[in-house]
Amino acid sequence: MKTTRLQVSGMTCGHCQEAVEKALKARPGVRNATVHLQEGTAEVEYEEGSVVPEQLIAAVEEEGYRAALAGSG
């Protein structure tokens, strides 16, 4: 298992948080996703080799939010 932290922008309410979390959890290989609305972050636990961080970012962006690897600017 591997854990990646994403910086997520554009979330303004609990519905946003739930939408991002649901989108991440729907990706094959993702075992758990926890989205922190106040921090604007998401922690995603997934099976290494079955999904890459770029796919996690794409899942968030498909919901209409911006995402990047935390710490990457």
Secondary structure as the mmCIF struct_conf table of DSSP 4:
data_model
#
loop_
_struct_conf.conf_type_id
_struct_conf.id
_struct_conf.beg_label_comp_id
_struct_conf.beg_label_asym_id
_struct_conf.beg_label_seq_id
_struct_conf.end_label_comp_id
_struct_conf.end_label_asym_id
_struct_conf.end_label_seq_id
STRN STRN1 LYS A 2 SER A 9
BEND BEND1 GLY A 10 GLY A 10
BEND BEND2 CYS A 13 CYS A 13
HELX_RH_AL_P HELX_RH_AL_P1 GLY A 14 LYS A 25
TURN_TY1_P TURN_TY1_P1 ALA A 26 ALA A 26
BEND BEND3 ARG A 27 ARG A 27
TURN_TY1_P TURN_TY1_P2 PRO A 28 GLY A 29
STRN STRN2 VAL A 30 HIS A 36
TURN_TY1_P TURN_TY1_P3 LEU A 37 GLY A 40
STRN STRN3 THR A 41 TYR A 46
STRN STRN4 GLU A 48 GLU A 48
TURN_TY1_P TURN_TY1_P4 GLY A 49 SER A 50
STRN STRN5 VAL A 51 VAL A 51
HELX_RH_AL_P HELX_RH_AL_P2 PRO A 53 GLU A 62
TURN_TY1_P TURN_TY1_P5 GLU A 63 GLY A 64
STRN STRN6 ARG A 66 LEU A 69
TURN_TY1_P TURN_TY1_P6 ALA A 70 GLY A 71
#
